[in-house]
Amino acid sequence: KQWYQRRVAITAGEVRANINELQSLLSQAKQPTVRSLLESELKRQNELLMTVSPPEKKSIVKSGGKTKKITNYSWEENLKYVKVYVRDIKSAEDVLEKENIDANFEERSFTVILRKVGPKALNYSLTIGNLKKEISPEECKVVPTKTGVTIHLFKVKNSMWSDLKQSKKEKSTDCDSALIPLL
């Protein structure tokens, strides 16, 4: 209890990560005493999750001028994270300052705004919603590269995604498949 009292700010993402790890450990535990301890801590973490408020959302303010939507990107993944690559929006000589990068990460979506890119000081935006699975917003980041940026999305659960976004078929509810056509 003292640890939680000393630590001022704990995020919902951190608590969810604790819960996932405790569940993983619990599935492996064989000793009754160890299982009891893990179950007790898991209960405490679930209670803590209910009290932790979500982090404040960073407002994204666009600078003057038009913003071009980024439609050309690629991605790759491993068990822990997904990397989204945005390339060819600037030359290698152009510098993209960190203060000109705004990002808002949610559990299943993100928006990145790049301001004053290149000699023409263009603005770019990339918004991707309905991600395949949940990400940990607190851990995600945008890293400038020679010709663009790489967006690091850290997964809540270690897994492989078959696609970056959730398909429309996956979004349908079980009720949809239970409908019987009227004759």
MOTATA-V428885 format. One record per backbone hydrogen bond with DSSP energy under -0.5 kcal/mol. CO is the residue of the C=O (numbers start at 1). NH is the residue of the N-H. Records with the same first field share a line. If there is no record, write none. Layout:
CO=NH, NH
This chain:
1=5
2=6
3=7
6=8
8=10
11=15
12=16
13=17
14=18
15=19
16=20
17=21
18=22
19=23
20=24
21=25
22=26
23=27
24=28
25=28, 29
31=35
32=36
33=37
34=38
35=39
36=40
37=41
38=42
39=43
40=44
41=45
42=46
43=47
44=48
45=49
46=50
47=51
48=51, 52
57=59
59=61
60=62
66=68, 123
68=125
69=71
71=73
74=85
76=83
79=159
80=155
81=78
82=153
83=76, 85
84=86, 151
85=74, 87
86=149
91=94
95=97
97=100
98=101
100=102, 115
102=113
104=111
107=135
108=131
109=106
110=128
111=104
112=126
113=102, 115
114=124
117=122
118=121
122=117
123=68
124=114
125=70
126=112
128=110
130=166
134=156
135=137
136=139, 140
141=152
143=150
147=89, 90
148=145
149=86
150=143, 152
151=84, 153
152=141, 154
153=82, 155
154=136
157=159
164=132
167=171
168=172
173=176, 177
174=178
175=178
176=179
